[in-house]
Amino acid sequence: MSTSLIRHVRTHSRYNWLANSRLYEACAEVGAEARMAPRSASFGTIHRTLNHILKADRIWMTRFEGGKASSTDLDELLYEDFGELRTARESEDERIKRFFGAVDEAFFTDTVRYVNNQGRSISDPVPLLVAHFFNHQTHHRGQVHTMLREVGVTGLILDMHRLIRP
């Protein structure tokens, strides 16, 4: 492993924080009715998709930290109140930045054993799971971004190269 991988995941953790900050600001501006309205996305509403991202992040972070976390109830509504969801998201993003700010090369040589949402026992290499972790966030933020465009939000920039500048 090289220090370039560590720098890479630190960049991703910073991007995650910045992108979520912008996304949640846009979500706050559209109001509860727009966030809760049924939409054609994986979790049916903006609010439920935001909940899913948080749920998945908590699962993976617990695993990365050496704990066990179930992959069930991926559509669980953790927070009905947007303000509470936003506060929890901010806290989780700080957790992610702290964790990846402290990882060393040994972390990337390990595997994570877990039970997936089909009940299968899996063991995957950490580099693959870290890539999945950050890709999963981006995937679902993209869905939320599309749903926000449906309610008239334009000009929301979430491109990594535009948010992360040296």
Secondary structure, DSSP 8 states (H G I E B T S, - for coil): --HHHHHHHHHHHHHHHHHHHHHHHHHHHH-HHHHHS--SSTTSSHHHHHHHHHHHHHHHHHHHTT-------TT----SSHHHHHHHHHHHHHHHHHHHHH--GGGGG-EEEEE-TTS-EEEEEHHHHHHHHHHHHHHHHHHHHHHHHHTT-------HHHH---
